[in-house]
Amino acid sequence: MGEDSIWNYHVWNDVWMARPDLPKGYGGWQAIDATPQEQSESFYQCGPASVEAIKEGAVGYNYDVTFMVASVNADLMRWKEDPDSDLGYSKIDCNKYQ
């Protein structure tokens, strides 16, 4: 890479805080995004979102849990090269998010 390269990266941070606005068990570690890419409630902000709610896929809680779950919820799919396939690949398996 040349000296004039530009690196783009994105980081979520975890912070510890009480969340009396959430059900028991969703306080503590919260995910925030200091560099949000889109608006939330008319502001460029994201979080704090309960890390426990994100892990459980418990959408609908403040703030931005639904968005963060959608960002990290993915299926793991494994493929292998297959010259007989129209795509050139065949799916081996898929581990779905539960």
Phi, psi and omega in degrees: 000147179280171180292342182265017180293145175244129179255130177250129178215164182222137184227132166264149176242150174251134179231153180258125178203155173286144178227076180295347178279352182249160176299159179305138180099346181257004173279188179088233185292130181233140176267134174230160179232111182282348181230060183295147183264349180213166184280146173229120183054043177071009178233153172278090182210161174204116180096182006286137179240132181301123178298322179297318178296321178297313180300322182278349184071025181278086185280162176100357179266152175288148351245126173069021179300317181302315179297316182291322176298316179297330181287327185251350181279114181212156173267141176265116182242136178248136182234157172227152177296138181214101183295342179276349181275146177299327180278341185090357180219153173234141179285132177272308178199172181216121175261109183276146175298136180239000000 
